């Protein structure tokens, strides 16, 4: 997982649906790693666990121990030519780590597999060796299905490549080139922005877009899905995606797919930002996108859109509905759709929300987290908030502040365990930077 969050230059409500009854409170935050870190990742394995190490030579996993966590144990070995980039853990405890191998003859993407008892296999190259690859993305489903994607440069310019690892297989399948050559020289020189999500049984969804530069014209968001054959199908272009869409993806337990995105715009194309959602089944074309909500022109730090499925098939989409101000966050709106229904009205949980993350759990349960800034005398103080939806479904309970009051808390990550407990992790500091110690908290789902 790369350090891809944008920091604020300052240095860092009511609901349409009545909130559900309050559940047990979150545990007090504990320190998982006292070294300087960035982007910890919460996982549902081992009753709750946290991946750390994005600024270190190795990736480590801290397993739950009561209401705290054991010491981070390295998953990978240090290598001067290998840079750790992404990682994920299946519910059975198997971890997958993606690294970028910077060594002749070409830069390539490699994968390491680590069993629940610590046996390591790899790293093995998963990208096409004929040309250089960079900036991998990874998602690991509960059953161990994994999808990896990366930017790959051949003679025609930058392309998107992807590979799927099916449950029980010892490695990823052969890479698939999923985007065409750039139509113009400007597009050929731009790397595609890629997002991925894995589902059970070899399923996956991937989006790519050429954007992120105000000098380029606004472009469609391209989506491909793979069914149980683990082969990506035809490319589908989703319109009104802006200059660089903020994307949330999810694949459900039966193969349902959600693609949610906000159409961010650059200078010269300013306009209201909308939340678009396309849905369907992995391995088949998705529906055209519908607009669930529209806000102003403002932006957020970190993810602005998130999507997830619960075990009963309930789909959830959340976004920080932008206001008029740049980097001010937005009104946190949540939309829920039953397995065979349509999205209902928005439940508003907070204002000024940024860095939205979402995880599904057993039954209809889900956990939602975000960061929120409060202006002080001479600086902005950050805190991590969270809300839980119970297994019975319904609305999310009232939000709680889960980080310590005397420290900044940024870049949350959340997950739910198979038993229904929630785990949240974030970085915390007192100096106003974007990194710091890793803290975490737990929520008992019983």
C-alpha positions as CSV (number, residue, x, y, z in Angstrom):
1,X,0.0,0.0,0.0
2,X,1.6,3.2,-1.1
3,X,1.6,6.5,0.8
4,X,-1.1,8.0,-1.4
5,X,-3.0,10.3,0.9
6,X,-2.9,14.0,0.4
7,X,-2.3,16.1,3.5
8,X,-4.1,19.4,4.3
9,X,-1.9,22.5,3.8
10,X,-2.9,23.6,7.3
11,X,-0.9,20.7,8.7
12,X,-2.9,18.9,9.6
13,X,-26.2,16.3,11.8
14,X,-28.9,14.8,11.5
15,X,-30.0,11.7,9.6
16,X,-32.9,10.9,7.3
17,X,-33.1,7.5,9.0
18,X,-33.1,7.1,12.7
19,X,-29.9,5.5,14.0
20,X,-30.0,2.0,15.4
21,X,-29.8,1.4,19.1
22,X,-26.2,2.0,20.5
23,X,-24.0,-1.1,20.7
24,X,-21.2,-1.7,23.1
25,X,-18.5,1.0,23.0
26,X,-15.2,0.7,21.3
27,X,-12.2,-0.3,23.3
28,X,-9.7,2.3,24.3
29,X,-7.1,2.9,21.6
30,X,-3.8,1.0,22.0
31,X,-0.5,1.4,20.3
32,X,0.2,-1.4,17.8
33,X,3.6,-0.1,16.5
34,X,5.5,2.8,18.2
35,X,7.8,3.4,15.2
36,X,7.1,5.9,12.5
37,X,4.6,4.4,10.1
38,X,2.0,5.2,7.5
39,X,-1.2,3.6,6.2
40,X,-1.7,0.7,8.6
41,X,-4.3,-1.8,7.4
42,X,-7.0,-3.4,9.6
43,X,-7.8,-7.0,8.8
44,X,-10.5,-9.5,10.1
45,X,-8.2,-12.5,10.4
46,X,-7.1,-13.8,13.8
47,X,-10.1,-12.1,15.5
48,X,-8.7,-8.8,14.3
49,X,-5.2,-7.9,13.2
50,X,-3.2,-5.0,11.8
51,X,-0.7,-4.8,8.9
52,X,2.1,-2.3,9.3
53,X,5.5,-1.5,7.7
54,X,4.9,0.7,4.7
55,X,7.9,2.8,5.6
56,X,10.0,-0.1,6.7
57,X,12.0,-2.8,4.7
58,X,9.5,-5.5,5.7
59,X,5.7,-5.8,6.1
60,X,4.5,-7.0,9.5
61,X,1.3,-8.4,11.0
62,X,0.2,-7.7,14.6
63,X,-2.5,-10.3,15.8
64,X,-5.2,-9.6,18.3
65,X,-4.5,-10.4,21.9
66,X,-7.6,-9.7,24.1
67,X,-8.4,-6.0,23.7
68,X,-4.8,-5.3,22.4
69,X,-2.4,-6.7,19.8
70,X,0.7,-8.7,19.9
71,X,4.0,-7.4,18.6
72,X,4.2,-6.9,14.8
73,X,5.8,-10.1,13.2
74,X,7.5,-9.7,9.8
75,X,5.8,-11.3,6.9
76,X,8.5,-10.5,4.3
77,X,12.3,-10.4,4.4
78,X,14.3,-7.2,3.8
79,X,15.8,-6.9,0.3
80,X,17.6,-3.8,-1.1
81,X,16.0,-4.3,-4.5
82,X,12.5,-5.0,-3.2
83,X,10.0,-2.4,-2.1
84,X,6.9,-3.5,-0.3
85,X,3.8,-1.9,-1.7
86,X,0.5,-3.7,-1.0
87,X,-0.7,-6.5,1.3
88,X,-3.9,-8.3,2.4
89,X,-5.0,-11.2,4.6
90,X,-7.7,-13.8,4.0
91,X,-10.0,-14.8,6.8
92,X,-8.0,-18.1,7.3
93,X,-4.9,-16.0,8.1
94,X,-3.0,-16.4,4.8
95,X,-1.3,-13.1,3.8
96,X,-0.3,-11.9,0.4
97,X,2.3,-9.1,0.0
98,X,3.0,-7.4,-3.3
99,X,6.5,-5.9,-3.9
100,X,8.1,-3.9,-6.7
101,X,11.4,-5.5,-7.8
102,X,13.8,-2.8,-8.9
103,X,16.6,-4.7,-10.6
104,X,17.6,-5.5,-14.1
105,X,16.4,-6.6,-16.7
106,X,13.0,-4.9,-15.9
107,X,11.2,-3.6,-12.9
108,X,8.5,-6.1,-12.1
109,X,5.7,-6.9,-9.6
110,X,6.2,-9.8,-7.3
111,X,4.0,-11.7,-4.7
112,X,4.9,-13.4,-1.5
113,X,2.4,-15.8,0.2
114,X,2.6,-16.4,3.9
115,X,0.4,-19.1,5.5
116,X,-1.3,-18.6,8.9
117,X,1.5,-20.5,10.6
118,X,4.2,-18.3,9.1
119,X,5.4,-20.4,6.2
120,X,6.6,-18.1,3.4
121,X,6.5,-18.8,-0.3
122,X,8.1,-16.4,-2.8
123,X,8.5,-13.7,-3.9
124,X,7.5,-14.7,-7.4
125,X,7.1,-12.4,-10.4
126,X,3.4,-11.9,-11.4
127,X,3.8,-9.1,-14.0
128,X,4.7,-9.6,-17.7
129,X,8.5,-9.7,-17.6
130,X,8.9,-8.3,-21.1
131,X,8.4,-4.7,-19.9
132,X,8.6,-2.7,-16.7
133,X,5.7,-2.5,-14.2
134,X,4.9,-0.2,-11.3
135,X,2.4,0.9,-8.7
136,X,0.6,-2.3,-7.9
137,X,-2.9,-2.6,-6.3
138,X,-4.2,-5.6,-4.4
139,X,-7.3,-6.9,-2.8
140,X,-7.8,-10.2,-1.0
141,X,-11.2,-11.7,-0.5
142,X,-12.3,-13.6,2.6
143,X,-11.9,-16.9,0.9
144,X,-8.3,-16.1,-0.3
145,X,-9.2,-15.1,-3.8
146,X,-6.9,-12.2,-4.7
147,X,-6.7,-9.7,-7.5
148,X,-3.6,-7.7,-8.3
149,X,-3.2,-5.0,-10.9
150,X,-0.5,-2.5,-11.9
151,X,0.7,0.0,-14.5
152,X,2.7,-1.7,-17.3
153,X,4.7,0.1,-20.0
154,X,5.2,-1.4,-23.4
155,X,6.1,0.2,-26.8
156,X,2.6,1.8,-27.1
157,X,2.7,3.5,-23.7
158,X,1.2,2.8,-20.3
159,X,-1.3,0.0,-20.0
160,X,-3.2,-1.6,-17.1
161,X,-2.4,-5.3,-16.4
162,X,-4.0,-7.6,-13.8
163,X,-3.8,-11.1,-12.5
164,X,-6.1,-13.2,-10.3
165,X,-5.1,-15.8,-7.7
166,X,-7.9,-18.3,-7.1
167,X,-8.6,-19.8,-3.7
168,X,-6.2,-22.7,-3.0
169,X,-3.9,-22.0,-5.9
170,X,-0.2,-21.6,-5.1
171,X,0.2,-18.5,-7.3
172,X,-1.5,-15.9,-9.5
173,X,-2.7,-16.8,-13.0
174,X,-1.0,-15.3,-16.0
175,X,-1.3,-11.5,-16.3
176,X,-4.0,-10.0,-18.5
177,X,-3.6,-6.7,-20.3
178,X,-6.9,-5.0,-19.7
179,X,-6.5,-1.5,-21.2
180,X,-5.7,-0.6,-24.8
181,X,-2.9,1.6,-26.0
182,X,-3.4,5.3,-25.4
183,X,-5.2,7.0,-28.4
184,X,-2.8,10.0,-28.2
185,X,0.8,10.6,-27.2
186,X,-0.5,12.5,-24.1
187,X,-2.5,9.5,-23.0
188,X,0.4,7.1,-23.7
189,X,2.6,9.1,-21.4
190,X,0.0,8.9,-18.5
191,X,-0.2,6.0,-16.2
192,X,-3.7,4.6,-15.7
193,X,-5.2,5.1,-12.2
194,X,-6.3,1.6,-11.1
195,X,-8.7,0.2,-8.4
196,X,-9.5,-3.4,-7.7
197,X,-11.7,-5.5,-5.5
198,X,-11.7,-9.3,-5.1
199,X,-14.7,-11.6,-4.4
200,X,-15.1,-15.3,-3.6
201,X,-14.5,-18.0,-6.1
202,X,-12.1,-16.2,-8.4
203,X,-14.3,-13.1,-9.0
204,X,-13.0,-9.6,-9.2
205,X,-13.7,-6.1,-10.4
206,X,-11.2,-3.6,-11.8
207,X,-11.4,0.1,-12.9
208,X,-8.9,2.1,-14.8
209,X,-8.9,5.8,-15.9
210,X,-6.5,8.1,-17.7
211,X,-6.7,11.2,-15.6
212,X,-5.2,13.2,-12.7
213,X,-3.8,16.0,-14.9
214,X,-5.7,19.2,-15.5
215,X,-4.2,19.5,-19.0
216,X,-6.0,16.3,-20.1
217,X,-9.6,16.2,-21.2
218,X,-12.0,14.5,-18.7
219,X,-12.4,10.8,-19.5
220,X,-14.6,7.8,-18.7
221,X,-14.1,5.4,-15.9
222,X,-13.4,2.0,-17.4
223,X,-14.6,-1.2,-15.5
224,X,-14.0,-4.9,-16.1
225,X,-15.2,-7.8,-14.1
226,X,-14.2,-11.4,-13.8
227,X,-16.5,-14.3,-12.9
228,X,-15.6,-17.7,-11.5
229,X,-13.4,-18.3,-14.5
230,X,-11.0,-15.6,-13.2
231,X,-10.9,-14.0,-16.6
232,X,-11.7,-10.3,-17.1
233,X,-14.4,-9.7,-19.6
234,X,-15.1,-6.8,-22.0
235,X,-14.1,-3.2,-21.0
236,X,-17.2,-1.0,-20.1
237,X,-16.9,2.8,-20.1
238,X,-18.8,4.6,-17.4
239,X,-19.5,8.3,-18.2
240,X,-19.4,11.4,-16.2
241,X,-16.3,10.4,-14.3
242,X,-14.6,13.8,-14.2
243,X,-10.9,14.4,-14.5
244,X,-10.1,11.7,-11.9
245,X,-12.9,9.7,-10.3
246,X,-12.8,8.8,-6.6
247,X,-13.7,5.1,-6.7
248,X,-15.2,2.6,-4.2
249,X,-15.5,-1.1,-5.3
250,X,-17.0,-4.2,-3.8
251,X,-17.8,-7.8,-4.8
252,X,-20.5,-9.6,-2.7
253,X,-20.6,-13.2,-1.4
254,X,-22.7,-14.3,-4.4
255,X,-20.8,-12.3,-7.0
256,X,-22.8,-9.1,-7.0
257,X,-20.7,-6.0,-7.9
258,X,-20.9,-2.4,-6.8
259,X,-18.9,0.4,-8.6
260,X,-19.3,3.7,-6.8
261,X,-17.5,6.9,-7.9
262,X,-17.5,10.6,-7.5
263,X,-16.6,12.7,-10.5
264,X,-13.8,15.0,-9.3
265,X,-13.0,17.9,-11.6
266,X,-9.9,20.0,-12.3
267,X,-9.5,23.7,-13.1
268,X,-11.5,24.7,-16.1
269,X,-14.1,21.9,-15.6
270,X,-15.5,22.9,-12.2
271,X,-19.0,21.8,-11.4
272,X,-21.1,19.9,-8.9
273,X,-19.7,16.5,-7.8
274,X,-22.1,13.6,-7.9
275,X,-22.1,10.1,-6.4
276,X,-22.6,7.5,-9.2
277,X,-23.3,3.8,-8.7
278,X,-23.2,1.0,-11.3
279,X,-24.1,-2.5,-10.3
280,X,-24.4,-6.0,-11.6
281,X,-22.8,-9.5,-11.4
282,X,-19.2,-10.4,-11.8
283,X,-18.6,-11.8,-15.3
284,X,-21.4,-9.9,-16.9
285,X,-21.9,-6.2,-18.0
286,X,-22.9,-3.8,-15.3
287,X,-25.9,-1.5,-15.4
288,X,-25.4,2.1,-16.4
289,X,-24.6,4.3,-13.4
290,X,-27.3,6.0,-11.4
291,X,-26.7,9.2,-9.4
292,X,-27.5,8.7,-5.7
293,X,-26.5,12.2,-4.5
294,X,-25.0,15.5,-5.7
295,X,-22.9,18.0,-3.8
296,X,-20.8,21.0,-4.3
297,X,-17.3,21.5,-5.8
298,X,-15.2,20.8,-2.6
299,X,-12.8,18.0,-2.1
300,X,-11.5,15.7,0.7
301,X,-8.2,14.3,1.8
302,X,-8.0,10.5,1.5
303,X,-10.8,8.4,0.0
304,X,-14.1,10.2,-0.5
305,X,-16.1,7.1,-1.6
306,X,-16.4,3.6,-0.1
307,X,-18.4,0.5,-1.0
308,X,-18.9,-2.9,0.8
309,X,-21.1,-5.9,0.9
310,X,-22.2,-7.7,4.1
311,X,-22.5,-11.5,4.3
312,X,-26.3,-11.4,3.7
313,X,-25.8,-9.5,0.4
314,X,-26.6,-6.1,1.7
315,X,-24.7,-3.4,-0.3
316,X,-23.5,-0.2,1.3
317,X,-22.1,2.9,-0.3
318,X,-20.8,5.9,1.6
319,X,-19.4,9.2,0.5
320,X,-18.3,12.6,1.9
321,X,-20.8,14.7,0.0
322,X,-18.7,17.8,-0.9
323,X,-19.6,21.3,0.0
324,X,-18.2,24.5,-1.6
325,X,-14.7,24.5,0.0
326,X,-11.5,22.8,-1.2
327,X,-10.1,20.1,1.1
328,X,-12.9,20.7,3.7
329,X,-14.4,17.2,3.7
330,X,-18.1,16.7,3.3
331,X,-21.4,15.5,4.8
332,X,-21.1,11.8,5.4
333,X,-24.0,10.1,3.6
334,X,-24.7,6.3,3.7
335,X,-26.9,4.4,1.3
336,X,-28.0,0.8,1.8
337,X,-29.5,-1.7,-0.6
338,X,-30.8,-5.1,0.2
339,X,-29.7,-8.1,-1.8
340,X,-32.7,-7.9,-4.1
341,X,-33.8,-4.3,-3.6
342,X,-32.9,-0.7,-4.4
343,X,-31.0,1.9,-2.6
344,X,-33.0,3.9,0.0
345,X,-32.5,7.5,1.1
346,X,-29.3,8.8,2.7
347,X,-28.5,8.4,6.3
348,X,-26.3,11.3,7.3
349,X,-23.8,10.6,10.1
350,X,-21.4,13.5,10.2
351,X,-20.2,16.7,8.6
352,X,-16.6,17.5,7.6
353,X,-15.8,13.8,7.0
354,X,-12.7,12.8,5.1
355,X,-10.8,9.5,4.5
356,X,-13.9,7.4,4.3
357,X,-13.4,3.6,4.8
358,X,-16.0,0.8,5.0
359,X,-16.1,-2.9,5.8
360,X,-18.9,-5.5,5.7
361,X,-19.4,-8.3,8.2
362,X,-21.6,-11.2,9.1
363,X,-25.4,-10.9,8.5
364,X,-26.1,-7.3,7.6
365,X,-23.4,-5.8,9.8
366,X,-20.9,-3.2,8.6
367,X,-18.4,-0.7,10.1
368,X,-17.7,2.8,8.8
369,X,-14.9,5.1,9.8
370,X,-13.5,8.5,8.8
371,X,-11.3,11.3,10.0
372,X,-12.5,14.7,11.0
373,X,-10.6,17.9,11.6
374,X,-11.3,20.5,14.3
375,X,-9.7,24.0,14.1
376,X,-7.6,25.0,17.2
377,X,-5.8,28.1,18.2
378,X,-3.0,27.6,15.7
379,X,-3.5,24.2,14.0
380,X,-6.0,21.6,12.9
381,X,-6.6,18.7,15.3
382,X,-7.6,15.4,13.7
383,X,-9.7,12.6,15.2
384,X,-10.9,9.2,13.9
385,X,-14.7,8.4,14.1
386,X,-16.6,5.2,13.5
387,X,-20.2,3.9,13.4
388,X,-21.4,0.3,13.5
389,X,-24.4,-1.4,11.8
390,X,-25.6,-4.5,13.7
391,X,-26.0,-8.0,12.1
392,X,-29.7,-7.5,12.1
393,X,-29.2,-4.7,9.6
394,X,-31.0,-1.4,9.6
395,X,-29.3,2.0,10.1
396,X,-25.9,2.7,11.5
397,X,-25.7,3.5,15.2
398,X,-24.6,7.0,16.3
399,X,-21.0,7.8,15.5
400,X,-18.3,7.6,18.2
401,X,-14.9,9.2,18.4
402,X,-12.5,6.2,18.8
403,X,-9.1,7.9,18.8
404,X,-7.4,9.5,21.8
405,X,-8.4,13.1,22.5
406,X,-4.8,14.3,23.1
407,X,-3.3,13.2,19.8
408,X,-3.9,13.7,16.0
409,X,-5.4,10.6,14.4
410,X,-5.4,10.1,10.6
411,X,-6.0,7.7,7.7
412,X,-8.3,5.1,9.3
413,X,-8.7,1.5,8.0
414,X,-11.5,-0.8,9.2
415,X,-12.5,-4.5,8.9
416,X,-14.9,-6.9,10.5
417,X,-14.1,-10.4,11.7
418,X,-16.2,-13.5,10.8
419,X,-17.5,-13.3,14.3
420,X,-18.7,-9.8,13.9
421,X,-16.1,-7.9,15.8
422,X,-14.8,-4.7,14.2
423,X,-11.2,-3.5,14.2
424,X,-10.0,0.0,13.2
425,X,-6.4,1.1,12.8
426,X,-4.9,4.6,12.1
427,X,-1.7,6.6,12.5
428,X,-1.4,9.0,15.4
429,X,1.0,11.8,16.3
430,X,1.4,15.1,18.1
431,X,3.5,17.0,15.5
432,X,0.8,17.5,12.8
433,X,2.5,15.3,10.2
434,X,0.9,12.6,8.0
435,X,2.6,9.6,9.7
436,X,3.3,8.5,13.2
437,X,2.6,5.6,15.6
438,X,0.0,3.0,14.7
439,X,-3.0,2.9,17.0
440,X,-6.0,0.6,16.9
441,X,-9.3,-0.1,18.7
442,X,-11.8,-3.0,18.8
443,X,-15.5,-3.3,18.9
444,X,-17.2,-6.4,20.3
445,X,-19.9,-7.5,18.0
446,X,-21.6,-9.9,20.4
